[in-house]
Amino acid sequence: MSALFIFGILLVLMLTGMPISISLGLTVLSFLFTMTQVPLESVALKLFSGIEKFEIMAIPFFILAGNFLTHGGVARRMMDFATSMVGHWYGGLALAGVMACALFAAVSGSSPATVVAIGSILLPGMIKAGFPMKFGAGPSASSSRPRSSWSCTR
């Protein structure tokens, strides 16, 4: 019964157009307040203790660093360099995107920052060149993993 209540509230909130994060939060809060005896103070304490983790704060800062590198022109120069290296081959724009992602991931060390930086340049360029949007998102999303982590798995 409680599972139907949770999924029903979540479905109704998402169908109204509310963002998923807010829908999930309101669903959990409504379940806690109507079907359990959890005090409000413990919910607030858990909420604020969850954002104190420094590991979680690294992701937004890596994305911010990727934005700095993008707006500073570093990502554009890396993309131009990669295009000059492999752009003349068949599928050269996608290959250049993979090479630029490898270079940028080596510099930044972060997959989200690489997707933000190179993807914001690569995707519009590939769509302008006539590639489908799904194909254009593939090279930057799949090749943004930092190369130093591959050496541990091979």
N, C-alpha and C positions, 0 to 999 in steps of 0.2 A: 504494500500500500504506500509506504513512504517513497519507494522508487518511482512509482507513478506520479506522486506529488512533485518530486524533484524534477523529473523530466517534463512534466506538464508545465510547471512554472518556467523552466528554461526555454521550452519551445515557444510559449506565449511571449516571453520577453524578447527572444530573438526574432520572432515574426513581426514584432512592432518596430523593428529596425534599430533596436538598441545594440551598441557594440557588444561583442562576445564577452569581453572581460568584465564589463559592468553587469551583463546578464548572469554570468557565473557567480559573481560576488553577491548580487541580490538574491539569487537562488539559494546559495549557501546560508546567507543571513536569515532569509525567511524560514528555511528549514530549522536552523538553530533556535530561532525564537518561538516557533510554533510547535515543534515536536520534541525538543530536548529541554533540559533544565540548565543549560550552560549560561553562566552569568555574563553580562555585557562587558564587565571589566576584563575577563579572560580573553574575549574576542578582540578587544582593543589592544591588549598586551601582545597577543600573538601576531596581530597585524603589524604593529610597530617593531617587534623583534625580528620579523621576517625581512624587513628592509635594511637591517643592520649588517647583513653579510657583505663583506668586501668583494667576494668572488663574483657576486651578481652585479656589482657596480662596474666591473671591468667591461662588460658588453657595451653599455651605452658610450663609455669613453673610447672604446675601439671604433665604434661607428662615428663618433665625433672626430677622431683622428683621420678616418677615411674621408670624411667630408672636408677636413682641412686640406688633405692631400689632393682631393678632387678640385676644390676651388683655387688651390695654389697652382694648379697646372701640372702637377707631377703625374697624375693619372693619364692626362691627355698625352703627355710626352712619352709615357710608357706604351700607350696604345699606338702612337705614331711609330715608335721604334719597332714594336712587334709587327705592325703592318709592313714596314719596310723589310723586315726579315722574311716573313712567310706570306705576305699579302699577294704575291704573284702566283702562288699555287692554287689548285682547284680547292674551293672552300676556304680561301685565304683569310676572309674576314673572321670566320669562326675560329680558325687556327690562330689568328692574331689575338683574338679574345682569350683563348686558352693560354697563350704565351704571356699576354699582359696580366692575366690573373695570377699566373705563376710568379711573375716578377713582383707584382704588388703584394701577394701573400708573403713572399720572402721578406719584403720591407716591413709590412705592417704586422704580420704574424696573426692576423685575425680573419676568419672567414666572413663574418658579417660586414666588416669594414671593406673587404675586397669586393663583395657583392654590391655594396652601396657605391663604391668608387668606380669600379670598372663597369658594372652593370648599367650605371646611369649614362655611360658613354657608349657602350657596346650595343645595348638594346635599341636605342633610337637609330643608330647607324645601320644595324642589320635590317630594321623595318624599312628604312629609307632605301636600302639596297634591294628590297623586294623579298626578303625572307619572311616566313610566317612568324608571328609573335611567339608562339610556343617554341619554335626552333631557336629564335633569338635569345630566349631566356635560358636555354640549356647550357651553352658554353660558360656563361658567367656563374651560373648556379652550381654546375658540376665541377668546375675546375678552380673554385675559390679556396679549396682546402690548402693550408700551408704545406709546402713540400717537406718541411723538416719532420712532420708527423708521419709521412709515408715511409721514411727510412726505418721506423720502428716496426712496421708491419710487414715489410718485405724481407 
